[in-house]
């Protein structure tokens, strides 16, 4: 796929596929609703109030959340793989964002029984988990940003990020050991991930922060392409490595950290989507890759959520399990197929 015309065709097909997956997603669920009624609900209230509520207040926010999650995590994974020039680099392990969010949630859910009833009283609210996860991610981000200004070697940041992740995981393990079965179950359910718990107000907050992260990533396209040549060569071209690295870390943290705070940890999307996109477009130009990852991430997440719905069934599978079942085989196939990943 080398010509501009072929890229345009591919983008048109991806955009059409995104729309198709979006409408398929909102048409599936435990309650069967005719497609004509679904389209009608966009323009006028339905006579069946239950259908109207299901479509407008549950299925639509969930579908938009899937698009934000898939595209945001895909873009985050692409930036991390380029920054560290590592095909297996991912925001959750490299920056410890997921671990930080998990620690915040663990302190909220399991810390109350350890630190006393006063903490439990403070943390009882609909936003408590989101705030705690965001705060945990922010603390890890702050630590990584401070380190990034002092460490010259990008690989050093990778190792330090992994160490932060190990520390937070250890603290979560200690909290789990002293927690009750009910608290452990609640924490485990958060770890499964869920796209269907967001209200329109929460979705708006997520969307605003998501847009900020996407805009920073778009402004970093030139830096990402330059970093592919290696840091020494990038410096010779006049690229400010520290500034570019800081912007990429902030963008990734805004996207992955906020998404994790609102929907829980989502596995493999950030790792698999960039590689899938490179196979389709056969290019390392981020001017092409970034919007392509955006669309493909949204498509894959919508498909995963549709599968998780178990159509005609009252059960909903954990979204984290579905993304892992799809993402892990893709990564294995890519590693077996190519000895060296394309960058």
N, C-alpha and C positions, 0 to 999 in steps of 0.2 A: 504494500500500500504506500506508494511513493508520491503520487501526484496530489495536488491540492484538491482536485475534483473528487478523487477517491476518499479523501478525508471528509469532505463536505457530505458525501453520500453516507459515510459511516456515522457521522454526527446526526444526520437526519434520521437514520434508522434507529440510533440509540434514543433520540428524543421521542420518536413514535413508540418505541418499546417501553420507555418510561411512562408515557401516558396510558398505554395499554395495561401495564402492570398496576398502575394507580387505580384504574377503574375496576380491574379484576379484584384487587385487594379490598376495595370498599363494597364489592358485591358479595364477598364471602363472609360467612359467619355462622354461628349456631342457629340463627333465625334466618330463614330464606325470605328475601325481599325481591320482588320483581325489578328488573333493570329499569323498566319504564318509570317505576315509582322512585327509584334512586335518582334518575335524571330530573324528575319533576321536583324532588325535594330541594334541588339547588336553586330553584326559582320561586317556589311558592310552598307554603306549609301543606303537609299531607293531611288527609282526613284521619289517617291512623296516627295518633300522637306517639304511640310506642315506636313505630317505624321512623318517624321524624326524629325522635330523640336518639335512637340507635345510630342513625346515619350522621346527623349533624354534630352530636355531642360525644360520640364514641369512634365511629369508623373513620370519619374525616380527619379528626386530630391524630388518630393512630397512623393513617396513611401519610400525612404530612410529617409526622415524627419519623417514620421509616425513611423518608427521603432525606431529611436532615441528618439522621444518624448514619445512613449509608454513605452519603456524599461527604459528610464531615470527617468520618473516620477514614474513608478512602484517601482523601486529600492529606490528612495527618500522616497516614502511613507512607504515602509517596514522599512527603517532605523529609521524614525521618530516614528513609532508605537512601535518599539523595544526599542528605547532610552527612550521614555516617558512611556512605558508600558501602552499605551492607544490605544484601538482599533480604536478610531476616530481621532487620531493625524494625521495631514497632514502638509506638508511643507508650504503650502500657508498661513495657519492660525497660525501654531505653531511658525514659524520663521518670518512671515510677509513678505516673499519673494515676493509673488504676489502683495501685497499691495505696497511694495517698488518700484517694477517695474511699477505698475500702476501710482504711484506718478511721477516717472520720465517721463513717456509718457504724463501724464496730463500736466506737466510743459512744455514739448516740444510743444504739440498741442494747449493747451489752455492758457499757460502762456504768449505766444507771445503778445496777445492782451492786457494783463494786464501790462506786464513789458516793452512793447514798441517794436518798429520795429527793433531795433538793435538785440535783442534776436532772432527775427524771421529770420533775415538775417543769423545769425550764424548757426541756426539749420536746414536750408534747405539743406538736402542731403539725399541720399538713406539710409545711415547708422544712421541718427539722432535718429530715434525711437529705434533702437537696442542699441545704445550707451546710450541713456537716460534711457531705462529700465534696462540695465546692471548697470549703475551708481546708480540708485535708489535701486536696489537689493543689491549692494555692500555696500551702506551706512547702510541699515538695518542689513545686515550681520555683518558689523563692530561693530554696536551697540550691537548685540546679542552676538558676540564673546567676547567683553569687559565685558559684564554682566556675561557670562558663566565662566569667570576666577575668578569672585568675588562671585558668588552665588554657594553655596554648594548643594542646593536642586535642583534637575532636574525639579521638578514641578514648582519651582519659575521661571525658564527659560521659561516654557510653558506659564505662566501667563504674564510675561514681553513681550514675543513675541506677544501675543494677544493684549497687550496694544499698542505696536508699530504699529500693524496693524490698530487699531482703530484711532490712531493719523494720520497716512497717509491717511486713508479713509476720515477723517474729512477735511484734507487739499484739497483732490480731490473734495470733495463736495463744498467747498468754491470756488475753481477754476471753477467748473461747473456752479455755480450760476452766475458768471460774464462773462461767455463765450458766444460766438455767437452760433446760431443753427448749422452752418456749422462745427464749431470746435467740438461741442458736438457730432455731427453725426460721425465725423472722429474718435473721441475717442471711441465711442460705437462700431464702426466697428472693431477697434483694439481689444476691449474686446470680440468680437465674436470668435477670434482665427482663424488662417489660416495656413495651411500646404503648400499651393501652391505658396507662394510668394518668396521662397528662390532660389537664383542662386547657381551654383556650387561653386563659391567663398565663398558665405555666408555659404553654407552647410559645406565646409571644415573647416571654423573657428568654427562652432558649433560642428563639429565632434571631433576636437582636444581637446576642453574644455570638451566635453562629455567623451572622453576616460580618461582624467585625473580624472574626478569624479568617473568613474566606477572602475578605478585602486585603488583609495583610498578606495572605498566601499569593494572591494575584499580583500584588506589588513586588513579590519576591521571585517572579518567574525568571528574570534575567540573572539573578543571583544563583538560582538553582541550576540553570544551564551552565553557568560559569564554574560552579563547584564540581560539576561532572569531570572537569579537566584536572582536578586535583587542587589542593589548597595552595601549594607553592605557585602553580601556574596562575591560579585565580588572583593571588596577590600581585603577580607581575602585570596583570591586566588592570590593576587598580581597585580590586574589590576589597572592601573593608570586611575582613573575615569575621571579626568579633561582632560587628553590628548586624551582619547578615545572619550569623548563627543565632544571635539574640532574638531577632525578628521571627525566625523560623521556630524557635522554641516557644515564644509567646503565642504565635499563631496556633501551633499544635496544642498547646496547653488550653487555649481558649476553646478550641473545637473539641478535642478529646476529653478534657477535664469537665467541661459543662455538660457534654452529652452523657458522660459516665455518671455525673451527679444526678441527672434527671431520669435516665432510663436504666442505670446499672451498667456493669461491665459487659461489653459486647466483644466477643472473641473473634479473631481471624479476619475480620473485614479489612482492617488497616494493613494486614500482612498480605492477604491474597489478592485484593482488588488491584493494586498497582501492577502486580505481575500479570494478572489476566489482561489488563489494559495494554501492557507492552507487547503481549503476544498478538493481540488484535491489530494494533496500530504499527507495530514494528518500528518504533522510533523512541529516541531518548529526549526529544525536544519537549520541554515542559509547557510550551505554548499550546501543544497538542495534547499532551498527557494530562494536564491538570483538569481541563473541562471534560475530557474523556473519562477520567477517574470519577469525577463528580457524577456523571450520568450513569456509568456502570455500577458505581457503589449504590446509587439510589435504586437501580433495577434489581440488583442482587438482594438488597435489604427488603424490598417490597415482595420479592418472590419468597424469601425466607419467612417473612411474616405471614404470607398467604398459606404456606405449608404448615406453619405453626398453628394456624386456625383450626386445622382438621375439619374441613368443610362437612356440614351436616352432623357434626358432633358437638357436644357441649363442652368438650375438653379443649384446652389450649396448651400446647407444648411450650416449654421454656425457649425463648428466642435465642438464648446463648447456646443451647444444645443444637439448634438447627444451623446456626452460623458455623459452629465447630464441625458439624457433620459435612457441611459443604466446603468450608475453607480448608480443613486439614487435608483431604484428598487432593485438592487443587495444588497446595504447596508441595505435597509429596510428589505429585506428577511433574511439577515444574522442576524440582530438584533432580528427579530421575531422567527427565527429558533433556535437560541442559546441565552440563558440568559447570558452566559459568553463566550467571544471570546477566542480562543485558542492562547497562546503565548508559 
